[in-house]
Amino acid sequence: MGDKKLNNKFQDATIDGQKITAYQLGKNSNDWRNGAGTISDGMDTNKNSHPTRKLTDSAKNIVIYFSRSGSTELLASKIAKKTNADILEITVKDPYPSNYPKTLSRANFERENMDYPELNMELPNLDQYKTVYLGYPIWAMTLSHPMHSFLNTYGSQLSSKKIAPFMSEGGYGQGDSVQVVKEILKQQGAINNTFTSSLVVDGNKVDHSDKQISDWLR
């Protein structure tokens, strides 16, 4: 009953014309448990849609994001609409399970062994873009692993870009994620980057984040 009501409530939330589903939206803090137990569609938001890839010849900004359970995807959609940015979703060859404990177990193994997931995507030429809005969920108070993989693979192509980090999290903040982004970019040879302040939103409150996003963009 709760999920059905939730899906009806957010059925108009879309990204590049495709429906966004995030089961945690609307839950109070006690029910949400700071993200513990958050389910997903088992395909990193892509069970019933194609990975988001909206590219134009005119946009000066691009939103590049990874989202397991939909919160970061909804943030990405809101930012893209407010900035007229292109959008690119980070996808991996082996999506994370819908079951939270299984995802947690896999993520712990990946982090402990620095064995980050293999990507299943191609990066377009980024020359036209001035700002890259970089979105990800916070995992264990640090950068989520697909974003690790993305930056380790393509970080050198982000030289001379303004990086605007945004993230969904479980109530404990951004951790060291931005510092990790900076370190990986440096390791990959990216130069002349500037960073904005970060946008940090609780994963169960993204649907109420419009003012926070507008303030951040200003």
N, C-alpha and C positions, 0 to 999 in steps of 0.2 A: 504493500500500500504506500509506504513512504517513498520508495524509489519511483513508483508510478506517478505520484503527485509531483515529485521533484522533476522528473523528465518533462511533464506537462508544463511546469513552471518555466523551464529553461529551454523550451523547444525552439524559441526564436533566436537563440544564441548561435551564431554561425561564424565560420572562418572560411573565406573564399567560397561562400555559398554552401558550405557543408556544416551539418549540425554538430554542435559541441555538447558532449555529455560529461558531466562531472558529478558523480554521486554524492560527493562530500558537501556540495554547496547547500547552504541553508541549514546545515546541522549546527547545533550549539556546541560549545567547547567541550562539554562533558561527553556528548555523543561522539564527537569527532576524535577525541582523545589525542589532540595534537598530531593528528595524521596517522597515528598507529592503527593499523587495520584497514587503511584506505584501499578499496578495491579499484580495479581498472577494467577495461574491456579486454585485457589480455593481449592487445596488439598496439599498445602505446598510442591510444586514441584513434587507431585506424582500422578497427574491425569492420566498421560499416561505412568507411569513406576512404578516399585516396589520400596519401600524404600531401600536406599542403605545399604547394609550389606555385605561387603567384608572382610572376616576373614581368616587368614592363620595361620599355625603353626610356621612360621619362622620370621614374622615381629617383629621388636623391637619397632616400633612406631605405634600409631593409631590416626587417625583423627576422632573426634567426633563432629558433627555439627548439627545445625538447620538452615534451610533456608526457608523463606516464598515465596520469589519471584525469587530465582535463583542466585542472586549475591554471597551469602555466599557459595552456593553449587559449583559454578564455582571456587571460591577460594579454597575450600576444595579439589576439583579435582586436581587443579594445585599443591597444597602442597603434596598431596598423591603421585602424579606421581614423584615429585622431591625427595621424601624421601623414596619411596617404602613402604609407610605405609599402614596398613589396614584402612578401612573406616567404620564408623557406623553413620547412620543418626538418629537424634532424631525425633520421630514422636509422635503426640498427638491424642487422641481419637476423638477430634472435631477440624478438621483443620480450619485455619483462612480463612475468605471469600476472594474471588477474589477482591471484591469491597473495595477500600482503606478506605473510610469513615466508612464502617461497621467494618472493622478490627480495625480502630482507636478507635471507640466507645467501642468495646469489650476490647481492650487492656487497655483503660483508666479505665474501670470498674474493670478489673482484678487487675490493679496496685493499685487503690484506696482501694480495698477491700482485697488485698493480697490473691486473689482467683486465683491461678495459674492453668494452664490446666493440666488435667490428661494425663499421658503418655500412649502410645500404643506401647510398645517396651520391649525387654529384653536385659539386659546388659550381654555380655559374660564375662568370667573370664579374668581379666586384668593382671594377674601375669606376663605374658611374656613381657609386654610393659614397656619401660623406659620413653618414652615421650608421653604425650597426647596433641595433637594439638586440642584445644578447640575453635570451631568456631560458631559465632552467629551474627545476625544483631543487631545494636544499635537501641533501641526503647526509645524515650523520654530521650535521653542522659544517658541511663542506660542499664542494662542487659535485653535482651528480655526474655519474660516469659517462653517459653518452656525450655530455659537453666536454669532458676530458678528451674523449676520442676525437671529437670534432676539432678541438683546438690543436691537439697533437698532430692531426692530419692536415689541417688547412690554416693553422695559425699564421704562417708566413704570408698568407694572402690578405691579412687584415692590417698590414702596414699602412700608416698614415690615415687610419680611420678613427673617428670619435667612437668610443665604445660606451654604450649606455646599458648597464646591467639591470635586469629586472628578474624577480624570482618569487615563487610561492614557497611558503615554509610552514613549519608546524608550530610556530609560536615562540621559537628560540632565536630568531634572527638569521642573518646571512652567514654567520660563522666566518670562516676564512676564505669563502668562495671567490671573492673579488681578488684577493691577493694571489690565489691559485691561478686565476685567469691571467693576471699580469705576469706571473712567473712562467707559465706555459708559453705565452706570446713571446716573451724574451728568449726562452729556450729555442723556439722555432724561428727566431730571426726577425720577428716583426719589429718595426721601428716607427718612431714618430706617432705613437698612439696617445690620445688623450682620453680621460675617463670622466664621465659624469658621476654624480651621486647615484646611489642604487635605489631602485624601487623594490620594496620588500612588503609582501602582502600575505596574510594568513591564508592558507589554501582553502579554507571553508568560507572565506569572506570576499572572494574575488568578484562576485556578482555585485558587491556594494563598493567597488573600488574606483568608480569613475572620477570622483573629486580628487582622490589621492593621485590618480594617474595624471589628471589635468594639472595639478599643482606641481608634480614631478616634471612634467614636460615643459612647464614654464621656467 
